[in-house]
Structure formats: structure tokens, C-alpha cells
Amino acid sequence: MSTSIELVALDRMLDPLAEILSPEVARGIVGMRADPYLQARVDELASKANEGQLTEEERHEYEDYVDAIDFIGIFQAKARTVLERTMND
């Protein structure tokens, strides 16, 4: 995924979902973090990618993580907007 066109499309596709978030659910989404094992794996793959040492299988795995991180990041931004709107009401 990760092209700017795809990220813009994903951002727009998540708008309706963000509109139905309660503040409690929005706070949960904003607070989402990878568990330590998963974070360590992503860090390991990122390091290998920077060094040009990923196998083909690892490259696919890393790309999947990057796509998921992009999705979660956009959704967290939507959730932050919900919380900001709630505080300003």
C-alpha cells in the first residue's frame, strides 16, 4: 500500500467509521500499541531492511506490517479528531 494515493483513499474510507466512534472507543484506539514481541519483530525487520538484508519472505512480512501501521496510524488520527471534537463541544 503506502503510496500517497492509497493512503488518501484509506483516510477517506475511514471517515464514516470515525463518525460513529464513541469517546471511549476513540481513547482505546489512540492508546493502541504493539505488544513487545511484535514491536521487536518489526524493529528487527526494519533494521534488516535498512541494511538491505531482508529475504523475500521477510520483505513481504515487513511490507504487511508497514501497511498495518499505516492503517492504524490513520485510524488513530481519526480517533484523535473525535476526542478533540468531544472536548470542544
N, C-alpha and C positions, 0 to 999 in steps of 0.2 A: 504494500500500500504506500504509504509515506510520500507520495508526490503531493504537491500543494493542492492540486485539483481534487485529488481523492480526499484530502483532509478537510477541504472546504465542503465537499459533498457530505462527508460524515458529520461535520459540525451542523450542517443544515438538517440532516436526517435526525439528529438527536434533539432538535428544538422541541418537537411535540412531546417527547418523553420528559424533557426537563420541565415542561409546563405543568406536569402532574406530580412533581416531586413535593412531598411534604418537607418542612424544615428538618424534621428528624431524619428522614431518609437522606436528604441532601448532606447533612452533617456526617452521616455514615459514609457516603460516597467520597466526600472530601478527605476523610480520615483513612481511606483505603491505602494499605501499604502491602508490598510483597512480604511473604514470610522470609525468615533469614536464609533458608536453604535456596529458595527461588532467587532471592537477591544475589546470593553468592554465585549461583549459576549464570545469571545474566552478566554479572561483573566479570566472571571468568571468560565468557564468550566475547564480551566487549573488548577485553584485553587481547584475546587471541585475534579478534578482527582487526584491531589497531596494528597488530604485528604481522598481519597477512597470513596467519597460521590456522585459519578455520578449515576443517574438512567440509566437503559439500553438505553432508548431513548437519554439521554444526551451523553452517551458514543458513540453512533452511530453518533450523531451530531458533537461531538468533533473529532472523527476519520475522518469525512468528511472534517472538517476544516484543520486538520493536513495534509491530503492528498493534499488539495488545496494549502496550504502553501508550501509543498514540491515542487509541480509543479511550482508555481510562483517563488520560490527561484531558482530552476534550470533554469527557463527561464530568470530570471533576471541576473544570472551568464552568460548565453549565450549572453544576450544583452550587458553586460559589456565588454565581449570579442570583440564584434562587435565594440564598441566605442573605445577600446584600439587599435584595428587594424586600425581603421579610423585615429586615432591620429598619428599612426606610419607611415602612408603612405605618 
